[in-house]
Amino acid sequence: MPVMIGLQATQLIRSFEETGNWDAAAKAGIEPSVSLQDGQSSIHYDKRVPIIAMTANALSESAEECYANGMDSFVSSL
């Protein structure tokens, strides 16, 4: 399984939510854990997954970057 930072993971999740397919994830080398039946090219979810950033960086720029990349909230672990 590839390692990615939270911003990348958030972008992939939001892309899936918008498009209903894992094309971006497949390009990044990630295989979905859901097996697709023949002829089924995508799965659509009606709910948005809440994503909360947790970081040691308390700068407001970090929070803004998280929100800009699709995260719903930001928590500093300081």
C-alpha positions as CSV (number, residue, x, y, z in Angstrom):
1,M,0.0,0.0,0.0
2,P,1.4,3.4,-1.0
3,V,2.1,5.9,1.7
4,M,0.6,9.3,1.2
5,I,0.1,12.5,3.3
6,G,-3.3,13.5,4.5
7,L,-3.7,16.2,1.9
8,Q,-3.2,13.6,-0.9
9,A,-5.6,11.2,0.8
10,T,-8.2,13.9,1.2
11,Q,-8.0,14.9,-2.5
12,L,-8.5,11.2,-3.6
13,I,-11.4,10.8,-1.3
14,R,-13.1,14.0,-2.5
15,S,-12.4,13.0,-6.1
16,F,-14.2,9.7,-5.5
17,E,-17.1,11.4,-3.9
18,E,-17.5,13.8,-6.8
19,T,-17.0,11.3,-9.6
20,G,-18.0,7.9,-8.1
21,N,-15.0,6.1,-9.3
22,W,-11.4,5.5,-8.2
23,D,-9.6,6.5,-11.4
24,A,-7.4,9.0,-9.5
25,A,-6.7,6.4,-6.8
26,A,-5.8,3.8,-9.4
27,K,-3.3,6.3,-11.1
28,A,-1.7,6.8,-7.6
29,G,-1.3,3.0,-7.2
30,I,-4.2,2.5,-4.8
31,E,-6.6,-0.3,-5.3
32,P,-10.1,0.0,-3.8
33,S,-11.0,-2.5,-1.2
34,V,-14.5,-3.0,-2.8
35,S,-14.5,-5.6,-5.6
36,L,-16.4,-4.5,-8.7
37,Q,-18.7,-6.8,-10.6
38,D,-18.3,-7.1,-14.4
39,G,-19.7,-4.0,-16.1
40,Q,-19.8,-2.0,-12.9
41,S,-17.4,0.9,-13.4
42,S,-18.2,3.0,-10.4
43,I,-19.8,3.1,-7.0
44,H,-21.7,6.1,-5.8
45,Y,-22.0,7.2,-2.2
46,D,-24.5,9.8,-1.2
47,K,-22.7,10.9,2.0
48,R,-19.6,13.0,2.4
49,V,-16.9,11.5,4.6
50,P,-15.9,13.9,7.3
51,I,-12.1,14.5,7.3
52,I,-10.4,16.2,10.2
53,A,-6.8,17.2,10.1
54,M,-4.6,16.6,13.2
55,T,-1.2,18.2,13.1
56,A,1.4,19.6,15.4
57,N,1.5,22.7,13.2
58,A,-0.7,25.4,14.7
59,L,-0.2,28.1,12.0
60,S,-3.3,29.5,10.4
61,E,-1.7,28.8,6.9
62,S,-1.8,25.1,7.7
63,A,-5.4,25.2,8.6
64,E,-6.2,27.2,5.4
65,E,-4.3,24.6,3.3
66,C,-6.3,21.8,4.9
67,Y,-9.6,23.5,4.2
68,A,-8.6,24.3,0.6
69,N,-7.8,20.6,0.0
70,G,-11.3,19.4,1.2
71,M,-10.9,18.8,4.9
72,D,-13.8,19.6,7.1
73,S,-12.0,20.6,10.3
74,F,-8.5,21.2,11.7
75,V,-7.1,20.3,15.2
76,S,-3.7,21.2,16.4
77,S,-2.1,18.6,18.8
78,L,-0.2,21.2,20.8
